[in-house]
Amino acid sequence: QLQLVESGGGLVQPGGSLRLSCAASGTIFLYVMGWYRQAPGKQRELVATISSGGNTYYADSVKGRFTISRDNARKKVYLEMTSLKPEYAAVYYCHQPPGSWGQGTQVTVSS
């Protein structure tokens, strides 16, 4: 089971951008990788996924604003977030199905 470590979260103003990174302890090139988020009082929800071949999926709420990418050689997955809204504030988690999760990184969107 992969160990995943997220980084890059922080406080950003509405309309701002952040780039989240997920570092894996082992090879990822065969795997689908994803980003999820969980806001206080809400269920964890899927944000985006990327297949081993680079095919991407986005939740409707982030289409056109977020971009998921991967660097298999560096064993990293990224989530580029732009035009951030306050409702995007959450803990963002990296996930490698079925059971590998990172500890999460907090994203706060506030002026």
C-alpha positions in Angstrom: 0.0 0.0 0.0 1.3 3.4 -1.0 2.1 6.1 1.5 0.9 9.4 0.2 1.9 12.9 1.5 0.1 16.0 0.4 1.5 19.5 0.5 0.8 23.0 -0.9 -2.3 23.9 1.0 -2.8 27.2 2.7 -4.8 30.4 2.9 -5.6 32.1 -0.4 -8.0 34.9 -1.3 -11.0 34.3 -3.4 -10.0 34.2 -7.0 -6.5 33.1 -6.1 -4.7 29.9 -7.0 -2.9 27.1 -5.3 -1.0 24.1 -6.5 -1.3 20.9 -4.4 1.2 18.1 -4.6 1.0 14.5 -3.6 4.2 12.5 -3.1 4.0 8.8 -3.2 6.3 6.3 -1.5 6.4 4.0 -4.5 5.7 3.8 -8.1 2.4 5.2 -9.4 2.6 4.7 -13.1 0.2 1.8 -13.2 -2.5 3.4 -11.0 -5.4 5.7 -11.2 -4.8 8.6 -8.8 -7.3 11.0 -7.4 -7.9 14.1 -5.3 -10.8 14.3 -2.8 -11.9 17.0 -0.4 -13.8 17.2 2.8 -15.3 20.4 4.2 -16.4 20.6 7.8 -19.7 18.8 8.4 -19.7 17.4 4.9 -18.9 14.1 3.3 -15.6 13.5 1.5 -16.2 14.1 -2.2 -14.3 13.3 -5.4 -12.6 16.3 -7.0 -10.6 14.8 -9.9 -8.9 11.7 -11.1 -6.2 10.8 -13.6 -5.7 7.4 -15.1 -2.3 5.8 -15.8 -2.7 6.9 -19.4 -3.5 10.5 -18.4 -7.2 10.5 -18.9 -8.8 12.9 -16.5 -12.1 13.3 -14.8 -13.4 16.3 -12.9 -16.3 17.0 -10.6 -18.7 19.4 -12.2 -18.1 22.0 -9.6 -14.4 22.3 -10.5 -14.4 21.9 -14.2 -12.5 24.6 -15.9 -10.9 25.7 -12.7 -8.8 22.7 -11.5 -6.3 20.7 -13.4 -5.0 17.3 -12.3 -1.6 16.0 -13.6 0.9 13.4 -12.7 4.7 12.9 -13.0 5.3 9.2 -12.8 9.1 9.5 -12.8 8.9 11.8 -9.7 6.0 9.7 -8.2 3.9 12.8 -7.8 0.4 13.9 -8.5 -0.6 17.6 -8.7 -3.8 19.6 -8.4 -3.6 23.0 -9.9 -6.5 25.1 -8.5 -7.5 28.5 -10.0 -10.3 31.0 -9.5 -10.8 29.6 -6.0 -14.1 30.2 -4.2 -14.8 30.2 -0.5 -16.9 27.0 -1.0 -13.7 25.2 -2.1 -12.3 25.5 1.3 -11.7 21.9 2.7 -9.1 19.4 3.5 -7.8 18.0 0.3 -6.7 14.4 0.2 -4.7 12.4 -2.3 -6.0 8.9 -3.0 -4.8 5.8 -4.8 -7.6 3.3 -5.0 -8.6 1.3 -3.2 -7.2 2.1 0.1 -4.3 4.5 0.1 -5.0 8.0 1.5 -2.8 10.9 2.5 -3.2 12.8 5.6 -4.7 15.8 3.8 -3.7 19.4 3.3 -5.9 22.3 4.4 -7.1 24.8 1.8 -8.7 28.0 3.2 -10.2 30.5 0.8 -11.0 33.7 2.5 -10.4 37.5 2.2 
